[in-house]
Amino acid sequence: MAVGAANGLREETLIVEFANNHILGITVISGLLTILAFYLIFKIRKQPIQQEWKLNKFKISGAALASLVAFSFSFLFALCTYDISMENSMMIAKSVDFYSKVSPVLGFGLMAANLLAIAPAAEEIALRGVVYTRVEKGSNPITAILISSVLFGIMHFAAGGATLVIGAVLMAAVFGYIFYRYKSLWVCIIAHAAANLPDFILYNKPAISDGMFWGLTIFFTCVFVLGMYAIYKTTQTKNI
């Protein structure tokens, strides 16, 4: 809004429209600044980032399984809220269209960069790399999962109200469990990116019949349950 005013916009409606058009760019920049801020804070305090954030090595098979679980849960949530309008989603869609008018690939490119790289990295660093690890050191994994999940949900309130908060809390609990099992923030970042894929697949809200809805719901429920069980069986960490 300050940039809009600096560019000569004087009417409040025009300034707000300018800000809304650039909400996607603002989101990308804020995500990058979040990553940079946490990096500088830990560097200045001379804390070992790789150890503190648990940027540990991982197996491709584990990351693939975690991604499948995250994707299936996210797709289920998308199906359950298919007819519910999310204010943030509508604003992002308008912003994507605005950037696409500037350049055909700019809008899609910024959205892809944000959903598949910047947002997963920024949010996982903040919630799992920092909050989860701090809470776990002073308590236990269950408390760490709960606190980091609730904070993740609160972060998404402005984006979609109570509905998105509930979904975000549950999704974050899945991320927390993945983090606990694999002990690697990289796996969580990759799984988070996979969880954002339904936003691409269902971006234009294609028509879904009742039969397809229930078929997809049953399929992804089975995938999610079996995937969670597979994570439990294939990791050697003791039970929570």
RAQUI-V580721 format. One record per backbone hydrogen bond with DSSP energy under -1.0 kcal/mol. CO is the residue of the C=O (numbers start at 1). NH is the residue of the N-H. If there is no record, write none. Layout:
co-><CO,CO>
nh-><NH,NH>
This chain:
co-><1,2,3,4,5,11,12,13,14,15,16,17,18,20,22,23,24,25,26,27,28,29,30,31,32,33,34,35,36,37,38,39,40,41,42,43,48,49,50,54,54,59,60,61,62,63,64,65,66,67,68,69,70,71,72,73,74,75,76,77,79,81,86,87,88,89,90,91,92,93,94,95,96,97,99,103,105,106,107,108,109,110,111,112,113,113,114,117,118,119,120,121,122,123,124,124,125,126,127,128,130,131,132,133,134,135,140,141,142,143,144,145,146,147,148,149,150,151,153,154,156,157,159,160,161,162,163,164,165,166,167,168,169,170,171,172,173,174,175,176,177,178,179,184,185,186,187,188,189,190,191,194,196,197,197,198,200,202,209,210,211,212,213,214,215,216,217,218,219,220,221,222,223,224,225,226,227,228,229,230,231>
nh-><5,6,7,9,8,15,16,17,18,19,20,21,22,23,26,27,28,29,30,31,32,33,34,35,36,37,38,39,40,41,42,43,44,45,47,46,52,53,55,56,185,63,64,65,66,67,68,69,70,71,72,73,74,75,76,77,78,79,80,81,82,84,90,91,92,93,94,95,96,97,98,99,100,101,103,106,109,110,111,112,113,114,115,116,117,118,119,121,122,123,124,125,126,127,128,129,130,131,132,133,134,135,136,137,138,139,144,145,146,147,148,149,150,151,152,153,154,155,156,157,160,161,88,164,165,166,167,168,169,170,171,172,173,174,175,176,177,178,179,180,181,182,183,188,189,190,191,192,193,194,195,197,199,200,201,202,203,205,213,214,215,216,217,218,219,220,221,222,223,224,225,226,227,228,229,230,231,232,233,234,235>
